[in-house]
Amino acid sequence: MLKYKAAVVVLLLSTGSPLAASSDAWQEFAATVQEKCLAAAESVIEAPQAVVDPYGSERFGLAIVTGKAKGADTTISHICVMDKETQAAELGSELAADQVTVEAGK
């Protein structure tokens, strides 16, 4: 029984949690996600803005990038994912303003 309790304690301590990291670390993470996602969107969005999920998922940083489509007079958004390990960012397909509405805070 003691081995079982020890295994449970080790398991609980090894699981990731947003509470486990410092506030500064999460702010730095969000800034990295924003930087990478804005860079990924520069080719399709004029002056893109990002709304960043402050913690992301277990493996990915997440954001919605929005702005005026390059070469068009319409607002679009893209879901952006950034691999936490490699920091490579990718955009999902274009989402029109009637599909999603995003207001980036200042």
C-alpha positions, 0 to 999 in steps of 0.5 A, spaced: 500 500 500 505 504 501 508 503 494 501 505 491 501 511 495 508 513 493 507 512 486 500 516 486 504 522 489 510 521 484 505 521 478 501 528 481 508 531 482 510 530 475 504 532 471 504 539 468 500 545 471 499 552 470 500 553 477 507 550 477 510 556 473 512 563 475 507 569 473 514 571 469 515 565 466 508 565 463 508 572 461 515 570 457 511 564 454 505 568 452 510 574 449 514 568 445 507 565 442 505 572 440 512 574 437 512 567 433 505 567 431 505 575 428 511 573 424 507 567 421 501 571 419 505 577 416 505 574 409 497 574 409 495 579 414 497 587 414 499 589 421 496 583 424 494 583 432 494 576 436 490 574 442 494 569 446 492 563 450 496 565 456 498 557 458 496 554 451 495 546 451 500 541 454 504 541 447 502 548 444 502 555 445 495 558 442 493 564 439 488 567 434 491 572 429 487 577 426 487 583 421 486 586 414 487 581 409 493 583 404 491 585 398 483 585 400 479 589 404 476 584 409 478 582 416 480 575 417 483 571 422 487 565 423 488 560 429 496 559 430 499 554 434 506 554 436 510 547 438 512 549 445 519 544 444 521 547 437 517 554 437 515 553 430 509 556 429 503 554 424 497 558 421 490 554 420 486 556 414 483 563 413 477 564 418 472 570 415 470 575 420 463 572 419 466 566 422 469 569 428 470 575 431 476 577 435 478 584 438 485 584 441 486 588 447 491 594 447 
